[in-house]
Amino acid sequence: MSLNRPLGKTERTEHVMDLLRLLGEAQEVSSLSRALRAVAEVASLLTESTAAGVFVADEETGVIRLVASHGLGPEVAGDVGVLAVRTAPWLVDPDPRFVTGDDGAAQLTGAPAPFCSGSFWFPLVQGGKTVGHLVVAGLSNGPPDSTGLEFLRLTGIHATTLIRSVRAQTALNLRVEALTTLAEVGQTLASTLDLDRVLRLIVDSVARLSGATACSIMLLDEKREELRIRMAIGVPEEVVRTAVRKIGEGISGRVAQSGEPIFLRNIADATGGVTGCNPDRYRSPSLVSVPLKSRGQVIGVLNVNDKKDSDFTAEDVNLITLFANQAAIAIDNARLHDQLWQASVTDGLTQTFVHAHFQRRLKELVAAAAAGDGPLAVIMVDIDFFKKVNDHFGHPVGDMVLQGVAALLRRAVRSSDIVARYGGEEFVLVLSNVPYRVVLSVAERLRKAVEAASFGARENPVKITASFGVAVLPTDASEGDALIRLADENLYASKRGGRNRVTSSDEVQRLAQAELAAMPPAAPTGQVRAD
């Protein structure tokens, strides 16, 4: 069909029907690219061009992308051209332009070849701002005539309306989804006081809502004035384990210092005081770092980076900041609950567990041992002649001795084991699922460590010893109370035997010796055993 010759009635009817069909398709579809593909076909039909396309400018960066086309070959249609405004500054002008191909393709670097020669670029203008271009190609006779220009103007108005409406609907849908998710997560956060669960929920939710593949929470240690990663996804384990930022250092440190978010569109441009920042660590150029504030104080920093499909936008920053405000309160509540719980189960002087918590945990560990978790050992420890320490040096020094002994005990066992204050100068250790030889070895090593240590002031050190009693389930007893009683009896046997010693039952010693005898011989000096 040609616009330069008269149309027959049937041909005119088919032409109008095609236009109405395409315009209807463009209006009904929810996908912007599908809607604009129909617009491109309309433009091509009206101007008798061989190909047409719609380029849309990114609202945040201004970069122009081909989002829909008609008439391009399959090998070209899949190449979504990306045009940087700086390579073709006329793209932001509100005036149309005919590109001949003899003007250096008008600096159209990245555009498909058909649009770089014999093409007409018609700007799509909204609110005085160019939001894209409707392009028709293959115009061998030059720019469109006045009728063609009017067709493009009307089609361009339709395309601009589609862009505006689809963008508005997309933004609204995303906002509704984000707020709905935020409300659901907020309810969960409000009902959860386990800090690790709170932190995990935050990083998972933020990553999902923002489309990021990496998210981390750094919590502030006020005493050391530094940030450490407490929870993360998509971050290398080595980074999680070792990353530390002083206040004011790096992006996270600056956020913690200022209490204001940092949004970088390109991490490579992060200069001007951003130290400790390694752009090679990031897979995409933009990142968001926002403070976690509770009761007016910064308690940490939420870092979000490596967005999957595009760069972060100002809308992402607003969403992440909104989420961070709610998350910070949940973190603060969980930490406060954890502190209160620790205070309720921990002896304030020695930082070991109190007697009541020890009894509860012992019942749990006895049940686990009975179910097949292996031997359960109790080691009772009593400081020798502690009353003389208080009488001679005073109670403040006595407290320092208790603190020092407790620290030795805590360092000697695993985090899963129990160290509790059993009485005034008496402690108890519970070791789960350990061989008999290890139980006796730990007790003897602790005895020597206490004997070798010095407590109190450096200029007037205090030297002490301690007595130990050991009992092991199921060898010595089959339930918790009997296990404690036998360990206590062995402790007093150590005291009667001269103090500063470890006492256990003959059967425990025999089993420990049998385990040692069954071990492979030690490798000679300078050699390494293959096993």
C-alpha positions as CSV (number, residue, x, y, z in Angstrom):
1,M,0.0,0.0,0.0
2,S,1.3,3.5,-0.9
3,L,0.1,6.8,0.5
4,N,1.1,8.4,-2.8
5,R,-1.7,6.8,-4.7
6,P,-5.4,6.7,-4.2
7,L,-6.7,3.8,-2.1
8,G,-9.6,1.6,-3.0
9,K,-12.5,1.2,-0.6
10,T,-11.5,-2.3,0.4
11,E,-7.9,-1.4,0.8
12,R,-8.8,1.7,2.8
13,T,-11.0,-0.5,5.1
14,E,-8.2,-3.0,5.6
15,H,-5.8,-0.2,6.4
16,V,-8.1,1.3,9.0
17,M,-8.8,-2.1,10.5
18,D,-5.1,-2.8,10.8
19,L,-4.6,0.5,12.6
20,L,-7.5,0.0,14.9
21,R,-6.3,-3.6,15.7
22,L,-2.8,-2.4,16.5
23,L,-3.9,0.5,18.6
24,G,-6.3,-1.8,20.5
25,E,-3.5,-4.2,21.2
26,A,-1.2,-1.5,22.4
27,Q,-3.9,-0.2,24.8
28,E,-4.8,-3.6,26.3
29,V,-1.4,-5.3,27.0
30,S,0.3,-4.6,30.4
31,S,3.8,-5.1,29.1
32,L,5.4,-1.8,27.9
33,S,7.5,-3.6,25.3
34,R,4.5,-5.4,23.8
35,A,2.4,-2.3,23.8
36,L,5.2,-0.3,22.1
37,R,5.8,-3.1,19.6
38,A,2.3,-2.4,18.3
39,V,3.0,1.3,18.2
40,A,6.1,0.7,16.1
41,E,4.1,-1.4,13.7
42,V,1.5,1.5,13.4
43,A,4.3,4.0,12.7
44,S,5.8,1.7,10.1
45,L,2.5,1.2,8.4
46,L,1.6,4.9,8.4
47,T,4.9,6.1,7.0
48,E,5.6,3.2,4.6
49,S,8.9,2.6,6.3
50,T,10.7,-0.7,6.3
51,A,11.3,-0.8,10.0
52,A,10.3,1.2,13.1
53,G,11.3,1.2,16.8
54,V,10.7,2.9,20.1
55,F,13.6,4.0,22.3
56,V,12.8,4.8,25.9
57,A,15.0,6.8,28.3
58,D,15.8,5.4,31.7
59,E,14.2,7.7,34.3
60,E,17.2,7.6,36.5
61,T,20.2,7.6,34.2
62,G,18.8,9.0,31.0
63,V,20.4,6.1,29.0
64,I,18.2,5.3,26.0
65,R,17.3,1.7,25.2
66,L,15.4,0.1,22.3
67,V,12.5,-1.5,24.0
68,A,10.3,-2.4,20.9
69,S,10.7,-2.8,17.2
70,H,9.0,-3.8,14.0
71,G,10.5,-4.9,10.7
72,L,14.0,-5.7,11.9
73,G,15.6,-9.0,11.0
74,P,15.7,-11.6,13.8
75,E,19.4,-11.2,14.1
76,V,19.0,-7.5,14.7
77,A,15.7,-7.5,16.7
78,G,17.4,-9.4,19.5
79,D,20.1,-6.6,19.8
80,V,18.5,-4.1,22.1
81,G,20.5,-1.0,21.3
82,V,21.7,1.1,24.2
83,L,22.5,4.7,23.5
84,A,24.4,6.9,26.0
85,V,23.1,10.5,25.8
86,R,26.6,11.8,25.9
87,T,27.4,10.1,22.5
88,A,24.5,11.8,20.8
89,P,23.5,14.9,22.8
90,W,20.7,15.8,20.3
91,L,18.7,12.9,21.7
92,V,17.5,15.1,24.5
93,D,16.4,17.8,22.1
94,P,12.6,18.1,21.6
95,D,13.1,18.5,17.8
96,P,12.9,15.6,15.3
97,R,16.0,14.7,13.3
98,F,16.6,12.9,10.0
99,V,19.8,10.7,10.1
100,T,21.3,10.2,6.6
101,G,24.3,8.0,7.5
102,D,26.7,10.6,6.1
103,D,27.0,12.5,9.4
104,G,28.8,9.8,11.3
105,A,25.5,8.2,12.1
106,A,25.0,11.2,14.3
107,Q,27.0,9.4,17.0
108,L,24.4,6.7,17.4
109,T,26.8,4.3,18.9
110,G,24.9,1.1,20.0
111,A,21.8,1.6,17.8
112,P,20.9,-1.2,15.3
113,A,22.2,-0.5,11.8
114,P,18.8,0.2,10.1
115,F,18.3,3.2,12.5
116,C,21.6,4.8,11.7
117,S,20.9,5.6,8.0
118,G,17.8,6.9,6.2
119,S,15.9,7.0,9.5
120,F,13.8,9.7,11.1
121,W,14.0,10.2,14.9
122,F,10.8,11.7,16.4
123,P,11.1,12.7,20.1
124,L,8.6,11.6,22.6
125,V,8.1,14.5,24.9
126,Q,6.4,14.5,28.3
127,G,6.2,17.5,30.6
128,G,8.8,19.3,28.4
129,K,11.3,16.4,28.8
130,T,12.3,14.0,26.1
131,V,11.4,10.5,27.4
132,G,12.2,8.6,24.3
133,H,12.1,8.4,20.5
134,L,9.8,6.9,17.9
135,V,12.1,5.9,15.0
136,V,11.2,5.0,11.4
137,A,13.8,3.6,9.1
138,G,14.3,2.8,5.4
139,L,13.1,6.2,4.2
140,S,14.9,6.3,0.9
141,N,13.0,9.4,-0.3
142,G,14.1,11.5,2.7
143,P,12.1,12.7,5.8
144,P,8.4,12.2,6.0
145,D,6.1,14.8,4.4
146,S,3.7,16.9,6.4
147,T,1.2,14.1,6.5
148,G,3.8,11.6,7.7
149,L,4.9,14.0,10.3
150,E,1.4,14.4,11.6
151,F,1.0,10.6,11.7
152,L,4.2,10.4,13.7
153,R,3.1,13.2,16.1
154,L,-0.2,11.5,16.8
155,T,1.4,8.0,17.1
156,G,4.1,9.6,19.4
157,I,1.4,11.1,21.6
158,H,-0.1,7.6,21.9
159,A,3.3,6.1,22.7
160,T,4.1,8.7,25.3
161,T,0.7,8.1,27.0
162,L,1.5,4.4,27.1
163,I,4.9,4.9,28.6
164,R,3.5,7.2,31.3
165,S,0.6,4.9,32.1
166,V,2.5,1.7,32.2
167,R,5.3,3.2,34.2
168,A,2.8,4.6,36.7
169,Q,1.0,1.2,37.0
170,T,4.3,-0.6,37.3
171,A,5.5,1.8,40.0
172,L,2.2,1.4,41.8
173,N,2.3,-2.4,41.6
174,L,5.8,-2.4,43.0
175,R,4.9,0.0,45.7
176,V,1.9,-2.0,46.8
177,E,3.9,-5.3,46.7
178,A,6.7,-3.6,48.7
179,L,4.4,-2.1,51.3
180,T,2.4,-5.4,51.6
181,T,5.7,-7.3,52.1
182,L,6.9,-4.7,54.5
183,A,3.8,-5.0,56.6
184,E,4.0,-8.8,56.7
185,V,7.7,-8.7,57.6
186,G,7.0,-6.1,60.2
187,Q,4.5,-8.3,61.9
188,T,7.0,-11.2,62.0
189,L,9.8,-8.9,63.2
190,A,7.5,-7.6,66.0
191,S,6.8,-11.1,67.2
192,T,10.4,-12.4,67.0
193,L,13.0,-11.7,69.7
194,D,15.6,-14.1,68.4
195,L,18.4,-11.8,67.1
196,D,19.7,-14.3,64.4
197,R,16.2,-14.9,63.1
198,V,15.5,-11.2,62.9
199,L,18.7,-10.5,61.0
200,R,18.2,-13.4,58.6
201,L,14.6,-12.2,57.9
202,I,15.9,-8.7,57.2
203,V,18.6,-9.6,54.7
204,D,16.3,-12.1,52.9
205,S,13.5,-9.6,52.6
206,V,15.6,-6.7,51.5
207,A,17.3,-8.7,48.8
208,R,14.0,-10.0,47.5
209,L,12.2,-6.6,47.5
210,S,15.1,-4.7,45.9
211,G,16.2,-7.4,43.4
212,A,19.7,-7.5,44.9
213,T,21.9,-10.6,45.2
214,A,24.0,-9.4,48.0
215,C,22.9,-7.9,51.3
216,S,24.6,-7.6,54.7
217,I,24.0,-6.2,58.1
218,M,27.0,-4.7,60.0
219,L,26.3,-4.1,63.7
220,L,28.1,-1.5,65.7
221,D,30.4,-2.4,68.6
222,E,30.3,0.9,70.6
223,K,33.3,0.1,72.8
224,R,35.6,-0.6,69.8
225,E,33.9,2.0,67.6
226,E,33.8,-0.5,64.7
227,L,31.4,-2.4,62.5
228,R,31.4,-6.1,61.9
229,I,29.1,-8.2,59.6
230,R,26.6,-10.1,61.7
231,M,24.4,-11.5,58.9
232,A,24.8,-11.6,55.1
233,I,23.7,-13.3,51.9
234,G,25.6,-13.3,48.6
235,V,28.8,-12.2,50.4
236,P,31.9,-14.4,50.4
237,E,32.4,-16.2,53.7
238,E,35.9,-14.8,54.0
239,V,34.6,-11.2,53.8
240,V,31.9,-12.0,56.4
241,R,34.4,-13.4,58.8
242,T,37.1,-10.7,58.4
243,A,35.4,-7.4,57.3
244,V,35.8,-4.7,59.9
245,R,35.1,-1.0,59.4
246,K,36.1,1.7,61.9
247,I,33.6,4.6,62.3
248,G,34.2,7.0,59.4
249,E,36.1,4.3,57.4
250,G,34.8,3.2,54.0
251,I,31.2,3.5,52.9
252,S,29.7,1.7,55.9
253,G,31.9,3.6,58.3
254,R,30.8,6.9,56.8
255,V,27.2,6.0,57.0
256,A,27.6,5.0,60.6
257,Q,29.4,8.3,61.3
258,S,26.9,10.6,59.5
259,G,23.7,8.7,60.1
260,E,22.8,9.4,56.5
261,P,22.4,6.9,53.6
262,I,24.9,6.7,50.7
263,F,23.6,5.9,47.2
264,L,26.3,5.3,44.6
265,R,25.3,4.9,41.0
266,N,28.8,3.8,40.1
267,I,31.1,2.4,42.8
268,A,34.1,3.2,40.6
269,D,33.5,6.9,41.1
270,A,33.5,6.5,44.9
271,T,36.3,9.0,45.7
272,G,36.5,12.0,47.9
273,G,37.0,10.3,51.3
274,V,35.5,6.9,50.7
275,T,38.4,4.7,51.8
276,G,38.6,1.0,52.1
277,C,36.3,0.6,49.1
278,N,37.2,-2.0,46.5
279,P,35.1,-1.7,43.3
280,D,36.3,-5.1,42.0
281,R,34.3,-6.7,44.8
282,Y,31.0,-5.7,43.2
283,R,29.4,-7.3,40.2
284,S,27.2,-4.3,39.3
285,P,28.2,-0.6,39.6
286,S,25.5,0.8,42.0
287,L,25.0,0.2,45.7
288,V,23.0,1.4,48.6
289,S,24.2,1.7,52.2
290,V,21.7,3.0,54.9
291,P,22.0,3.5,58.7
292,L,20.1,1.3,61.1
293,K,18.8,3.8,63.8
294,S,16.9,3.1,67.0
295,R,16.1,5.6,69.7
296,G,18.0,8.2,67.7
297,Q,21.3,6.2,67.7
298,V,23.0,4.4,64.9
299,I,23.2,0.7,65.8
300,G,24.5,-0.6,62.5
301,V,24.5,-0.3,58.7
302,L,22.5,-2.2,56.0
303,N,24.4,-2.7,52.8
304,V,22.6,-3.7,49.6
305,N,24.4,-4.3,46.2
306,D,24.7,-6.3,43.1
307,K,21.2,-5.8,41.7
308,K,20.2,-8.6,39.3
309,D,18.8,-6.9,36.2
310,S,19.6,-3.1,36.5
311,D,21.1,-0.4,38.7
312,F,19.5,0.7,41.9
313,T,17.1,3.7,41.7
314,A,16.0,6.5,44.0
315,E,12.8,4.4,44.6
316,D,15.0,1.5,45.7
317,V,16.8,3.8,48.2
318,N,13.5,5.0,49.6
319,L,12.2,1.4,50.0
320,I,15.4,0.2,51.6
321,T,15.5,3.2,54.0
322,L,11.9,2.6,55.0
323,F,12.6,-1.1,55.7
324,A,15.8,-0.2,57.6
325,N,13.8,2.0,60.0
326,Q,11.6,-0.8,60.9
327,A,14.4,-3.4,61.0
328,A,16.5,-1.3,63.3
329,I,13.7,-1.3,66.0
330,A,13.4,-5.0,65.7
331,I,17.2,-5.5,66.0
332,D,17.3,-3.2,69.0
333,N,14.4,-5.1,70.7
334,A,16.0,-8.5,70.0
335,R,19.4,-7.3,71.4
336,L,17.7,-5.9,74.5
337,H,15.9,-9.1,75.0
338,D,19.2,-11.0,74.5
339,Q,20.9,-8.8,77.1
340,L,18.1,-9.3,79.6
341,W,18.2,-13.1,79.0
342,Q,22.0,-13.1,79.5
343,A,21.6,-11.1,82.7
344,S,19.1,-13.6,84.0
345,V,21.3,-16.7,83.3
346,T,24.7,-15.2,83.8
347,D,26.6,-14.5,87.0
348,G,27.5,-10.8,86.9
349,L,30.9,-11.2,88.5
350,T,32.3,-14.2,86.6
351,Q,30.2,-14.1,83.4
352,T,29.6,-17.9,83.9
353,F,26.1,-19.4,84.0
354,V,24.1,-19.2,87.3
355,H,23.2,-22.3,89.2
356,A,19.5,-22.4,88.1
357,H,20.4,-22.2,84.4
358,F,23.1,-24.9,84.9
359,Q,20.5,-27.3,86.3
360,R,18.1,-26.7,83.4
361,R,20.8,-27.3,80.8
362,L,22.1,-30.3,82.7
363,K,18.7,-32.0,82.4
364,E,18.7,-31.4,78.7
365,L,22.2,-32.7,78.2
366,V,21.6,-35.8,80.3
367,A,18.5,-36.6,78.2
368,A,20.6,-36.2,75.0
369,A,23.4,-38.4,76.4
370,A,20.8,-41.1,77.3
371,A,19.5,-40.9,73.7
372,G,23.0,-41.8,72.4
373,D,24.9,-38.6,72.2
374,G,27.9,-40.1,74.0
375,P,29.5,-39.7,77.4
376,L,28.6,-36.7,79.5
377,A,31.2,-35.4,82.0
378,V,30.8,-33.1,85.0
379,I,34.0,-31.5,86.4
380,M,33.6,-29.7,89.8
381,V,36.3,-27.1,90.6
382,D,36.9,-25.4,94.0
383,I,39.6,-22.8,94.7
384,D,41.9,-23.9,97.5
385,F,42.0,-21.8,100.6
386,F,40.0,-19.0,99.0
387,K,39.0,-17.7,102.5
388,K,42.6,-16.9,103.1
389,V,42.8,-14.9,99.9
390,N,39.9,-12.7,101.0
391,D,41.2,-12.4,104.5
392,H,44.8,-11.5,103.5
393,F,44.2,-9.4,100.3
394,G,40.7,-8.2,100.7
395,H,37.4,-9.0,98.9
396,P,38.2,-6.9,95.8
397,V,41.3,-9.1,95.1
398,G,39.2,-12.1,95.8
399,D,36.7,-11.0,93.2
400,M,39.6,-10.6,90.7
401,V,40.7,-14.2,91.5
402,L,37.2,-15.5,90.8
403,Q,37.0,-13.6,87.5
404,G,40.4,-14.9,86.5
405,V,39.7,-18.5,87.2
406,A,36.3,-18.2,85.4
407,A,38.0,-16.8,82.4
408,L,40.5,-19.7,82.3
409,L,37.6,-22.2,82.5
410,R,35.6,-20.5,79.8
411,R,38.6,-20.5,77.4
412,A,39.3,-24.1,77.9
413,V,36.0,-25.5,76.7
414,R,33.8,-25.4,73.6
415,S,30.9,-23.0,73.1
416,S,28.5,-25.9,73.4
417,D,29.9,-26.9,76.9
418,I,28.7,-25.4,80.1
419,V,30.7,-23.4,82.7
420,A,28.6,-22.3,85.7
421,R,29.3,-20.8,89.2
422,Y,28.1,-23.5,91.6
423,G,28.8,-21.7,94.9
424,G,31.0,-19.0,96.4
425,E,34.3,-20.1,95.0
426,E,33.1,-23.3,93.3
427,F,32.6,-23.8,89.6
428,V,31.1,-26.7,87.5
429,L,31.9,-27.7,83.9
430,V,29.7,-30.0,81.8
431,L,31.4,-31.5,78.7
432,S,29.1,-33.4,76.3
433,N,30.1,-36.2,73.9
434,V,33.8,-36.3,74.8
435,P,36.1,-39.4,75.2
436,Y,37.2,-40.3,78.8
437,R,40.8,-39.5,78.0
438,V,39.8,-35.9,76.9
439,V,37.8,-35.4,80.1
440,L,40.7,-36.2,82.3
441,S,43.1,-34.2,80.1
442,V,40.9,-31.1,80.2
443,A,40.7,-31.3,84.0
444,E,44.5,-31.8,84.4
445,R,45.3,-29.0,82.0
446,L,43.0,-26.6,83.9
447,R,44.6,-27.6,87.2
448,K,48.0,-26.7,85.8
449,A,46.7,-23.5,84.2
450,V,45.3,-22.3,87.6
451,E,48.5,-23.2,89.4
452,A,50.6,-21.3,86.8
453,A,48.5,-18.2,86.7
454,S,48.9,-15.0,88.7
455,F,45.8,-13.0,89.8
456,G,45.3,-9.5,91.2
457,A,47.5,-6.5,90.7
458,R,50.7,-7.0,88.7
459,E,52.9,-5.5,91.4
460,N,51.3,-7.8,94.1
461,P,50.2,-11.0,92.3
462,V,48.2,-13.7,94.0
463,K,49.1,-17.4,93.4
464,I,46.5,-20.0,94.0
465,T,45.6,-23.7,93.3
466,A,42.3,-25.5,92.7
467,S,41.0,-29.0,93.4
468,F,39.0,-31.0,90.8
469,G,36.4,-33.8,90.9
470,V,35.3,-35.7,87.8
471,A,32.2,-37.9,87.2
472,V,31.1,-39.3,83.8
473,L,27.7,-40.6,82.7
474,P,26.9,-43.4,82.2
475,T,30.0,-44.9,83.8
476,D,29.6,-43.3,87.3
477,A,25.8,-42.5,87.2
478,S,22.7,-42.7,85.1
479,E,21.1,-39.4,85.9
480,G,22.0,-35.8,86.6
481,D,21.7,-35.5,90.4
482,A,23.8,-38.6,91.0
483,L,26.4,-37.3,88.5
484,I,26.7,-34.0,90.4
485,R,26.9,-35.8,93.8
486,L,29.7,-38.1,92.6
487,A,31.7,-35.3,91.1
488,D,31.3,-33.4,94.3
489,E,32.5,-36.4,96.3
490,N,35.6,-36.7,94.1
491,L,36.3,-33.0,94.5
492,Y,36.4,-33.4,98.3
493,A,38.5,-36.5,97.9
494,S,41.0,-34.2,96.1
495,K,40.9,-31.8,99.0
496,R,41.4,-34.6,101.5
497,G,44.3,-35.9,99.4
498,G,46.2,-32.6,99.7
499,R,44.4,-30.3,97.2
500,N,45.6,-29.1,93.8
501,R,44.8,-32.4,92.2
502,V,42.2,-34.2,90.0
503,T,40.1,-37.1,91.3
504,S,37.9,-39.5,89.3
505,S,36.6,-43.0,89.7
506,D,38.9,-46.0,89.0
507,E,36.6,-47.1,86.1
508,V,36.9,-43.7,84.4
509,Q,40.7,-43.8,84.7
510,R,40.7,-47.4,83.3
511,L,38.5,-46.4,80.3
512,A,40.7,-43.4,79.6
513,Q,43.8,-45.6,79.7
514,A,42.2,-48.0,77.3
515,E,41.4,-45.2,74.9
516,L,45.0,-44.0,75.0
517,A,46.3,-47.5,74.4
518,A,44.0,-47.9,71.4
519,M,45.3,-44.8,69.7
520,P,47.8,-45.1,66.8
521,P,51.4,-44.5,67.9
522,A,52.7,-41.0,67.6
523,A,54.7,-40.3,64.4
524,P,58.5,-39.9,64.9
525,T,59.8,-36.4,64.9
526,G,59.9,-34.9,61.4
527,Q,57.4,-37.4,60.0
528,V,53.6,-37.1,59.5
529,R,51.2,-40.0,59.9
530,A,49.2,-40.8,56.8
531,D,45.9,-41.0,58.8
